[in-house]
Amino acid sequence: MEQFIVSARKYRPQNFSTVVGQAHITTTLKNAIRNQQLAHAFLFCGPRGVGKTTCARILAKTINCEHPTPEGEACNTCQSCVSFNEGSSLNIHELDAASNNSVDDIRSLVEQVRFAPQAGKYKVYIVDEVHMLSTSAFNAFLKTLEEPPPYAIFILATTEKHKILPTILSRCQIFDFKRITTQDTVDHLAEICQKEEIKAELPALQVIAQKSEGCMRDSLSILDKIVSFTNGELTYKNTLEHLNILDADYYFKLMDCMLKQDLSGALLLFENINRKGFEGDLVLNGFAEFIRNLLLSKDEKVASLVEVVESFRQRYQQMSATCSTGYLVSALNILAEAEINFKSARNKRLHVELALIKLCYLQQALSVVADADKKKQTDLRPLNFRVIQPVRAADTVSSNPVEGIDPAQIKPAQTIQQPPVIQPVTKAASGPKLIIEDQLIAEKKTASGKLGSLQKLRQQISSTTQNNKERSVIFITAELLQAAWQEFIEQLKVNRNPAVQSFELAELRVVNEEQFTVITPNNLQQKFIDGERIALTDYLQQRFHNRRLSYQVVVEQREDLSIKIEAPLNSRERFQQLAEQFPLIKDLKDRLKLELDY
């Protein structure tokens, strides 16, 4: 029985022309080999499974090839290439830095560099996963990496470039590998299926390429698994089943239910999906990606970013035409929030169903908001004023005489106190006297006992202004300030405020007619008084009718304002106190010549 070899190893590229999706790297390396401008150290960095180690091996084989092609490729027929393909070449050394990351491993590598190659031009050292080396190992590698022997070439490979020391980066020629595109992956998988005589549907290969996310090794591993699962027949249906991917047809049906506000249909469809074994977070994530594709399909400029099966692309465009951009953006926000809170939800199924309920009635909610915005814009439209032809007061009286009114008592139009801004249209011979339509309407409503909203506002403003003028400012004095202070303390007592004691112990000093200072003995009382600053300021400003009234709180250490705390007496102080009360005790101590132990 022939030993099975996975596709990732069996179809590993053997020359630069077979490397998939890294033309910018392979072209540069071939030109460097052809022009003999090889650097002594290379750093290959990029995502996993894109060909870093493969390109390192091809480079090592090509530079030692005895008969390279004019294009800079290895011949694969000379002794050096054959020994390399068989894995018996002595000029190529590979080191896995993930498991050999100590200083001793790097020292043994440096000792091997001193020996020249027995056959061939170069000794190539490939260090894979170089970011796993310790700091000491990096430092031990610096000198050799900067000035190696002319026959030594180092190729470092890593997936995490940011973890490598800057001193290492500055000594290497850096090549950044990119993710392999979906189309390149599909073409490569189709070529392998043709060689292996595997019946594969194009939509199935596209799903595998999307699932691998630009990693060729992952796509080949998925291909091997599905081929084993289906006995060599790759279909779209069994690919979805094996990869545990929900068919996009379910999302189209869900979207139809959302647009029709068919809540029962959406919940039944989710029940069907749930019975197939798909978790709620997978449904939320897949539906969000589906709506994202619908949003991109609305614009032809970004439609190329939609990575879907080709058979569904036209269906996406038709569905996106029936949905508004605002609806899709709002739906994305709802699904993103639901996906974030999914882990913390106790009832996972109810959490997903609530998100579906919101999406079903989202279109109705957006229409209600739009109607409210239109109504608000209608209510806020500017007032239209009608400009009347200017007339003279004398002509008005003579043409419209009223019994019992002296024409001399009629005031001209210029006596209106608060006219709005008027843009005159015509000119009169005796001077423009313009009257506004809303002023006439306001006068008519006033006569009938009803006022318009504009006239009411004017009256309120005028009455407020008059009241403010009638109330004169009261300048503070020590007596008035103390009385107001006590009134505020009484309010604090009614509310059982803990700052009452701090207000009672404070001392007031008048600075001028509009400023005073509050003296407190310690910082604690200052904080209590500052805690009531807003309420105290409003009260005093209303009390004295002065909005410019202000104060400041100052801490001043004073014995009469501080709270006295009696400290316990020590032994000496207690004896002295007893001696003052009873002199005979001191006399007895002196006669007996006693020494007290204080």
Secondary structure, DSSP 8 states (H G I E B T S, - for coil): ------HHHHT--SSGGG--S-HHHHHHHHHHHHTT---SEEEEE-STTSSHHHHHHHHHHHHT-SS--TTS---S-SHHHHHHHHT--SSEEEEETTT--SHHHHHHHHHHHTS--SSSS-EEEEEESGGGS-HHHHHHHHHHHHS--TTEEEEEEES-GGGS-HHHHTTSEEEE-----HHHHHHHHHHHHHHTT-EE-HHHHHHHHHHHTT-HHHHHHHHHHHHHHHTSEE-HHHHHHHHT---HHHHHHHHHHHHHT-HHHHHHHHHHHHHTT--HHHHHHHHHHHHHHHHHHTSTTSGGG----HHHHHHHHHHHHTS-HHHHHHHHHHHHHHHHTTTT-SSHHHHHHHHHHHHHTHHHHHHHHHHHHHHHHHHT------B-----HHHHHHHS--TT--GGG---GGG-SS-------S--TT-----BHHHHHHHHHHHTT---HHHHHHHHHHHHHHHHHHS------HHHHHHHHHHHHHHHHHTT-TTHHHHHH-EEEE-SSSEEEEEESSHHHHHHHHHTHHHHHHHHHHHTT-TT-EEEEEE---TTTS--------HHHHHHHHHHH-HHHHHHHHHHT-----
